[in-house]
Every structure is written in structure tokens, then in C-alpha cells.
Amino acid sequence: MLLVRRSWPLLLAVACSGSDGGKPFRTTYQDEGSICIRSAADGKIEVTVVFPTCLSSSCDRALGTTCSATLSGTTLVISSKGESESTGARECTADCGALVAKCGSSIAVPPGDYTLEHGDSSAAIVLPQSEVALFTDSASFPPCSG
């Protein structure tokens, strides 16, 4: 019985530590994922980018995200970057967390027709708009929720 008690913590450490041969690794997402754009009352826009990943709370962690929204004529350019790290373990919890970046424009964006660009994706949008989700097929989380 004593041997079983000693081996149980060891089994937990093996299952979650990545000592099964897997190595920790980092993943970087650059200008990809789902976007939610909201027009604020002051005319500025609020942007939420949800990167196309699912983070396990026991095996992954978010390292950081950045986002910027710039206006060039009638083109609204969203730049985003997110980075996560995985332990490399083979057994992880099945929960799924989002990697999210938020930003906004520093100036008011006048109402009108615009082209939104995010990486290789582009879409025509009309501002002001209370809420619009774009490029949502690339992530498992709805970008305009929460």
C-alpha cells in the first residue's frame, strides 16, 4: 500500500510535466484569427482579435498579445500578434481557452465605407456599426461574445 501512495504523485508528474519525451514549444500567430469590430459612442473603434488556437489550462499558457488599428485613407488595417507556449505533454485537460488581443483606434473614424485588412484577409465594412464579426471561420470562439 505504501508503494502505491508513493507512485501516484510520480504518475501525475509524468502525465503533466512533458517528461514523456515531448518538448515545450512556442507558437506565434501573426495577423490571423477572427475579428470583432465595434464603433464606440465617441467614433473610435474597438477591435477584438481571437487567434485560431485552443489553450488547455493544464498544458498551455498565453505569453502575450498585441494589436493595433490604423486608418490609411479608406483602409482600416488591423495588425495582431499572439504567442502561446505548450509544455509538450501528451495528456492535457480538455478545457479550451482563447488567446485574445484587444485594441482600438486612437482617433475617431468617420462614418462611411471602408476596407478592413487583417493579414491576407480583407472585407468591405460600413462604419459606424454597433458590432460586426469578420473572418470567423478561422477560430473556434465567437469574437464578439464576452
C-alpha positions as CSV (number, residue, x, y, z in Angstrom):
1,M,0.0,0.0,0.0
2,L,2.8,2.4,0.8
3,L,4.3,1.8,-2.6
4,V,1.1,2.8,-4.4
5,R,0.9,6.1,-2.4
6,R,4.4,7.0,-3.5
7,S,3.9,6.1,-7.1
8,W,0.7,8.1,-7.5
9,P,2.4,11.6,-7.3
10,L,5.1,10.4,-9.6
11,L,2.4,9.3,-12.2
12,L,0.8,12.8,-12.0
13,A,4.2,14.5,-12.5
14,V,4.9,12.3,-15.5
15,A,1.5,13.0,-17.1
16,C,1.7,16.8,-16.8
17,S,5.4,17.6,-16.9
18,G,6.1,16.7,-20.5
19,S,8.7,14.2,-19.4
20,D,7.1,11.7,-21.7
21,G,9.5,12.8,-24.4
22,G,7.6,15.9,-25.6
23,K,9.4,19.2,-25.5
24,P,8.0,22.6,-24.7
25,F,7.3,24.7,-27.7
26,R,6.0,28.2,-28.6
27,T,3.5,29.1,-31.3
28,T,3.2,32.6,-32.8
29,Y,0.1,33.9,-34.6
30,Q,0.7,36.9,-36.8
31,D,-2.3,38.7,-38.4
32,E,-4.7,35.8,-38.3
33,G,-7.9,34.8,-36.5
34,S,-11.4,36.1,-36.0
35,I,-12.1,39.8,-35.6
36,C,-14.9,41.7,-33.9
37,I,-15.2,45.5,-34.6
38,R,-17.4,47.8,-32.6
39,S,-18.0,51.5,-33.0
40,A,-17.8,53.4,-29.7
41,A,-20.0,56.4,-28.9
42,D,-17.0,58.7,-29.4
43,G,-16.5,57.5,-33.0
44,K,-13.4,55.4,-32.2
45,I,-13.4,51.7,-33.0
46,E,-12.8,48.8,-30.6
47,V,-11.2,45.7,-32.0
48,T,-11.0,42.2,-30.6
49,V,-8.9,39.5,-32.3
50,V,-9.3,35.9,-31.3
51,F,-6.4,33.8,-32.5
52,P,-7.1,30.3,-34.0
53,T,-6.0,28.2,-31.1
54,C,-7.4,26.4,-28.1
55,L,-5.3,26.6,-24.9
56,S,-5.5,23.8,-22.3
57,S,-5.3,25.2,-18.8
58,S,-3.0,22.3,-17.7
59,C,-0.6,22.3,-20.6
60,D,-0.6,25.8,-22.3
61,R,-0.2,29.4,-21.4
62,A,-0.6,32.7,-23.1
63,L,2.7,34.6,-23.4
64,G,1.3,37.8,-24.7
65,T,-0.7,39.5,-27.4
66,T,-0.5,42.8,-29.3
67,C,-2.9,44.6,-31.6
68,S,-3.1,47.9,-33.5
69,A,-5.7,49.6,-35.7
70,T,-4.6,52.2,-38.1
71,L,-6.5,54.2,-40.8
72,S,-5.0,54.9,-44.1
73,G,-7.5,56.7,-46.4
74,T,-10.4,54.4,-46.5
75,T,-8.5,51.3,-45.5
76,L,-8.5,50.2,-41.8
77,V,-5.5,48.0,-41.2
78,I,-5.6,45.7,-38.1
79,S,-2.2,44.2,-37.1
80,S,-2.1,41.5,-34.5
81,K,0.3,39.0,-32.9
82,G,-0.2,36.4,-30.2
83,E,2.1,33.9,-28.7
84,S,1.5,30.8,-26.6
85,E,3.6,28.1,-25.0
86,S,2.8,24.4,-24.6
87,T,4.6,22.0,-22.2
88,G,4.7,19.3,-24.8
89,A,2.8,16.9,-22.5
90,R,0.8,14.1,-24.1
91,E,-2.1,14.3,-21.6
92,C,-3.8,17.6,-21.0
93,T,-7.2,18.7,-19.7
94,A,-9.9,19.1,-22.4
95,D,-10.8,22.6,-21.4
96,C,-10.3,25.2,-24.2
97,G,-9.2,28.8,-23.5
98,A,-9.0,31.6,-26.1
99,L,-5.9,33.7,-26.9
100,V,-7.3,37.2,-27.4
101,A,-5.9,40.7,-28.3
102,K,-7.8,43.9,-27.9
103,C,-7.1,47.4,-29.3
104,G,-8.8,50.4,-30.7
105,S,-8.2,53.4,-32.9
106,S,-6.6,56.4,-31.4
107,I,-8.8,58.8,-33.4
108,A,-12.5,58.8,-34.3
109,V,-13.2,57.0,-37.6
110,P,-15.8,59.0,-39.6
111,P,-18.9,57.1,-40.8
112,G,-18.6,55.6,-44.2
113,D,-17.4,52.7,-46.4
114,Y,-14.1,51.1,-45.6
115,T,-11.9,48.2,-46.5
116,L,-10.7,46.2,-43.5
117,E,-7.4,44.4,-43.8
118,H,-6.0,41.8,-41.4
119,G,-3.1,39.8,-42.8
120,D,-4.2,38.1,-46.0
121,S,-7.9,38.8,-45.3
122,S,-9.9,41.8,-46.4
123,A,-13.6,42.8,-46.2
124,A,-15.8,45.7,-47.0
125,I,-17.4,47.3,-43.9
126,V,-19.6,50.3,-43.2
127,L,-18.9,52.4,-40.1
128,P,-20.3,53.4,-37.7
129,Q,-21.5,50.0,-36.8
130,S,-22.6,48.6,-33.4
131,E,-20.9,45.3,-33.9
132,V,-19.6,43.1,-36.7
133,A,-17.8,39.8,-36.7
134,L,-15.3,39.1,-39.5
135,F,-13.2,36.2,-40.6
136,T,-14.9,34.0,-38.0
137,D,-14.3,30.7,-39.8
138,S,-10.7,30.7,-38.6
139,A,-11.2,30.4,-34.8
140,S,-13.4,28.3,-32.6
141,F,-14.5,31.2,-30.4
142,P,-17.1,33.8,-31.4
143,P,-15.1,37.1,-31.4
144,C,-18.0,39.3,-30.4
145,S,-19.0,37.4,-27.3
146,G,-17.9,38.4,-23.8
